Amino acid sequence: MAALAIPFPLAGLATPETDQGRLDEWLRTLDEQNAANGRVGTGRLAARVGELAIGTPYEAATLEAYIRRGGSPTATEPLALSLTRFDCVSLVEASLAVARVFETNPPGQTSGDQAWKRFGREIEKMRYRAGMRAAYSSRLHYFSEWISDGARRGLLRDLGAELGGAEDARPLRFMTEHRSSYAALADGQVFREIGEMERGLDNSPRRVISTAHIPDIADGIQTGDVLAFATSIPGLDVSHAAFAYRGSDRVLRVLHAPLSGGAVEITKSTLPEYVSAIRRGTGILVARPLARKR
């Protein structure tokens, strides 16, 4: 994701026109599509945004750009926003944010700076614990916590239990055990805070639908459901995030921003095929986006 590492109050003014213009264009497109085809739920709206983003370049690690430029991880983290560059998580967040801006406003009445500021607020609500942006450690660094925190606040529904997911209770310690890979963790205070966060997740096991079980529950997955790809890498919960997607052929595929492909795409392979090919993959976490209340 191409981060715009700026304080949020200035986000609507400091964003390049290409990003803000893309938001306005996508909101207009959603308006036209809904007028023609009827309103759909948040997840399907987000998948429509993901379709509009196909071909957008992949860019990794830009949420950390402010630290590489000398910013402090103990200060309030700048809100990074983009609709012209994505990594896997920022595609999910941005698509959902656009969908929620659209569905909480009358058709055609949100655009320009107002829409961009609303977009930023929606990103902030998803990206940070309890929706409160503070220092580096307030960000939801483990995607399984992104799901559980969002579920507690009514942003989505974790489908792990109802789809037959098994508990993965392995402790999450990847960040602190790979301290040198995270520039922010060079700061002792931040390192301690991340360690406390990791230990705090010990009593929150993930519900993982095993790779072998995915074909059995595929009918329970809808276009726009959020997918997280579980991994056996020690200390880590998931290695990738995406949307479930069914096109006109009704085949279940993956809409995502992959590092390997370099741009947003829909996979040619089916979801079970895709997961089976992931090295050290163990299955998926699934969550269904919910509408933001006005």
WOCOR-V348575 format. One line per field, one symbol per residue. phi: phi as a letter, one per 20 degrees, with the letter a starting at -180 (. if undefined). A space follows every 10 residues. Layout:
# WOCOR-V348575
phi: ???
This chain:
# WOCOR-V348575
phi: .efdecggge gfeefgffff ffggffffff fffffednfc fgfffffffg ffegnffebe mefegfffeo fefeegffee cacdbcdfff ffffffffgf fffdcggmdc amgfffffgf fffgfeedgm mdecfgfffe fefffgffff ffdmebcfeg ffenfefddg fecfffecgf ecgfffffff gfffffffff efecfeddef gfeggfdgfe ddgnfedcef ceggndecda cadfbcefem feccdbdeff emafbdffff ggffffeffm fcqcdccdfd ffff
